[in-house]
Amino acid sequence: MKLVGLISDTHGRLPDAALGALAYCNHIIHAGDIGGPSVLCELETLAPVTAVLGNNDFDEYGQAVGRFARPVIDGVRFLVAHYPRDVKISFAGSGALAPGDPIPQVCVHGHTHVPEIVTGPEARPATYVVCPGAAFRPRGGFPASVGFIELEAGRVRAARVESLDGEVLLEMGA
């Protein structure tokens, strides 16, 4: 099994509890509002990192960090953007996908600071739309949080969002 860690909205602050929560991940996705290259450098000590720019980020990360990312991890296609609207795919398409691009199985966004896992018709054509909440300044009465996607044999096994103290806030699958 592979474990993909999801984090967003660090705003230049990476709590030790977030590092601890992501320590066993095989890959980490940062969904924007990074707040500085040092955050990505710290995450990269744990696992390979895919990151996108948020509305509070500037182009200081080089070409490796853009507005969208489309990693394939263990055979599972991801689409990552900071804004929720950018990962929503309709019949008219998406700003993040060109015609003919493969449909992602998991869409990850940040920006709202509120954890969310969406499946079913609301997520289609993706299987999951996930927001890990915020590692800094959460909203909606939720604690600071990170997310996880469990992959097994090229498929999504489960998705969950946990508070930084390990309490499961949302979970789907498995």
C-alpha positions as a printed Julia matrix, in Angstrom:
174×3 Matrix{Float64}:
   0.0    0.0     0.0
   1.14   3.56   -0.75
   0.13   6.52    1.36
  -0.22   9.98   -0.19
  -0.27  12.87    2.28
  -2.32  15.99    1.53
  -1.63  19.4     3.04
  -2.74  22.91    2.18
  -2.72  26.48    3.4
   0.45  26.37    5.5
   1.04  30.09    4.89
   4.74  29.73    5.73
   4.14  27.76    8.93
   4.63  24.02    9.06
   3.64  22.73   12.5
   5.7   19.88   13.95
   2.45  17.93   14.28
   1.9   18.2    10.51
   5.41  16.91    9.85
   4.77  14.04   12.25
   1.44  13.19   10.61
   3.0   13.09    7.14
   6.17  11.23    8.22
   5.06   7.84    6.84
   3.81   9.07    3.48
   5.27   7.84    0.2
   4.35  11.1    -1.57
   3.05  14.48   -0.36
   0.75  16.87   -2.22
   0.63  20.53   -1.15
  -2.51  22.25   -2.51
  -1.25  25.83   -2.36
  -0.76  28.84   -0.12
   2.62  27.37    0.7
   4.08  30.6     2.08
   7.73  30.05    1.23
  10.22  27.57   -0.2
  11.31  26.43    3.29
   7.94  24.66    3.74
   8.52  22.56    0.64
  12.13  21.88    1.66
  10.95  20.5     5.02
   8.29  18.34    3.38
  10.83  17.02    0.87
  12.85  15.56    3.75
   9.91  13.16    4.24
   8.9   12.17    0.69
   8.68  13.49   -2.89
   6.42  16.56   -3.02
   4.0   17.82   -5.66
   2.85  21.39   -5.02
   0.76  24.1    -6.67
   0.61  27.86   -6.24
  -2.11  29.43   -4.1
  -3.48  32.94   -4.09
  -0.89  33.95   -1.45
   2.07  32.41   -3.27
   4.45  34.14   -5.63
   6.51  32.55   -8.37
   9.47  31.88   -6.07
   9.46  28.1    -6.36
  10.74  27.76   -9.91
   9.15  25.84  -12.75
   8.4   22.81  -10.58
   5.44  24.6    -8.93
   2.69  25.97  -11.14
  -1.03  26.66  -10.95
  -1.95  23.01  -11.65
  -0.3   19.63  -11.16
  -1.28  16.28  -12.64
   0.84  13.63  -10.91
   0.31   9.92  -11.43
   1.15   8.09   -8.23
   1.12   4.29   -8.15
  -0.99   4.33  -11.33
  -3.63   6.71   -9.89
  -4.2   10.03  -11.7
  -4.44  13.16   -9.54
  -5.39  16.73  -10.42
  -4.19  19.37   -7.95
  -5.12  23.06   -7.85
  -5.57  25.59   -5.07
  -9.08  26.74   -5.95
 -12.01  24.31   -5.71
 -13.45  25.59   -9.0
 -10.27  24.54  -10.81
 -10.67  20.86   -9.92
 -14.39  20.67  -10.67
 -14.8   19.08  -14.08
 -17.96  19.68  -16.07
 -19.12  18.78  -19.57
 -17.57  22.09  -20.65
 -14.22  20.84  -19.31
 -11.91  22.39  -16.75
  -9.32  25.13  -16.79
  -6.84  22.56  -15.51
  -7.38  19.98  -18.26
  -6.96  20.26  -21.99
  -9.33  18.38  -24.31
  -8.25  14.78  -24.46
  -6.39  14.84  -21.11
  -7.12  11.76  -19.03
  -9.73  12.24  -16.31
  -8.19  12.25  -12.83
  -9.39   9.78  -10.22
  -8.59  12.12   -7.33
  -8.9   15.92   -7.38
  -7.21  17.82   -4.55
  -7.73  21.49   -3.67
  -7.09  23.91   -0.83
  -8.14  27.55   -0.35
 -11.3   27.04    1.72
  -9.45  25.98    4.93
 -12.36  23.56    5.48
 -11.83  19.78    5.17
 -13.95  18.02    2.58
 -14.23  14.64    0.88
 -16.72  14.45   -1.98
 -17.67  11.27   -3.85
 -20.47  10.15   -6.13
 -22.27  12.46   -8.57
 -20.83  15.6    -6.95
 -17.28  14.42   -7.67
 -17.84  13.01  -11.16
 -16.11  12.33  -13.39
 -13.43  11.97  -10.67
 -13.91   9.42   -7.91
 -12.89  11.77   -5.09
 -12.58  15.52   -4.6
 -10.59  16.19   -1.43
  -9.64  19.3     0.53
  -7.32  18.49    3.44
  -8.44  21.59    5.32
  -5.7   23.9     6.56
  -2.51  23.25    8.48
  -2.65  26.91    9.57
  -5.75  28.95   10.43
  -8.5   26.37    9.86
 -12.08  27.58    9.39
 -15.6   26.3     9.94
 -14.91  25.17   13.51
 -12.49  22.48   12.31
  -9.03  21.98   13.81
  -5.82  22.24   11.78
  -5.7   19.16    9.57
  -4.04  17.09    6.86
  -5.41  14.45    4.5
  -4.42  11.02    3.29
  -5.16   8.92    0.22
  -4.42   5.2     0.51
  -3.47   3.53   -2.77
  -3.24  -0.18   -3.41
  -2.55  -1.96   -6.69
  -3.2    1.18   -8.74
  -6.54   1.97   -7.06
  -7.78   4.33   -4.38
  -8.46   2.3    -1.27
  -9.53   5.12    1.08
  -9.47   8.86    1.68
  -9.45  10.57    5.06
  -8.79  13.89    6.76
  -7.32  13.98   10.27
  -6.74  16.73   12.78
  -3.08  17.32   13.62
  -3.62  15.39   16.86
  -4.7   12.31   14.88
  -8.51  12.47   15.23
 -10.26  11.28   12.04
 -12.51  14.09   10.86
 -13.72  12.62    7.54
 -13.26   9.21    5.95
 -14.42   7.41    2.8
 -13.62   3.94    1.52
 -11.8    0.99    3.05
